[in-house]
Amino acid sequence: MTVRFGGFKAVDDLDLDVDAGKLTALIGPNGAGKTTFFNAVSGLIRPNEGCVRLNGHDITGARPYQITAAGMLRSFQIARGFPRLTVFEHLMLYDQHNPGENIVTALFGGWRKREGETAERALGVARRLEIDHVLDNRVTEISGGQKKLLEIGRGLMAEPDLLLLDEPVAGVNPTLAEQIGDRLRDLVAGGLTILLIEHDMALVGRIADHVIVMAEGKQLATGRFEEVRNDTNVQNAYLGGGGIDHAVGQ
């Protein structure tokens, strides 16, 4: 994949695979092209060259809602929400199989059955992510870490095969960051595939099955965390040789 902005290549001939049922971390210094890559994969922008395949199907250039329906969903670094809605209502909104309001469901009562099923799923997702105790809180009343978990929960309500997460623990206190990491590992153990961008190297080292390093739009290294952290090219990419540990102040 290549993505250009004028003469600048934000993503430069990047070629990578995400293994099903694994948690893959995409890391690299600021400006490496990670979020641009996410934007291209998720349909927010179209790559200038290359293609995106999900479960063997070409989804290049598809609209975000079509990509979601195909089984891929992404979160954003800044958690979004509707200020007047509760956590429970946010989860309910993201049911991909909601038939909506129409005369048929109104006359024959199908909406009641579907809404009950959606409510059960929303409660199950909240329990799984350990945010069921704030279900009745408005999104403005919960902590930053809980908003991150809600963002993940909204993604789970869409029942994706592949979940893209953009810095899921950014701005979160260490205790809650560890909890989010544990929940992500639980989701992968349950069969979900996750690709995440993350700058918290301690978290990446703890939860990632596989790590891909980007720098200047290119793939710099790939392998297990212990392998890439000792790669000379990776160390040079992070603060001129300070290495990954130095980049995160460890």
Secondary structure, 3 states (H helix, E strand, C coil): CEEEECCEEEECCCCCCCCCCCEEEEECCCCCCHHHHHHHHCCCCCCCECCCEECCEECCCCCHHHHHHHCEEECCCCCCCCCCCEHHHHHHHCCCCCCCCCHHHHHHCHHHHHHHHHHHHHHHHHHHHCCHHHCCCEHHHCCHHHHHHHHHHHHHHCCCCEEEEECCCCCCCHHHHHHHHHHHHHHHHCCCEEEEECCCHHHHHHHCCEEEEEECCEEEEEECHHHHHCCHHHHHHCHHHCHHHHHCCC
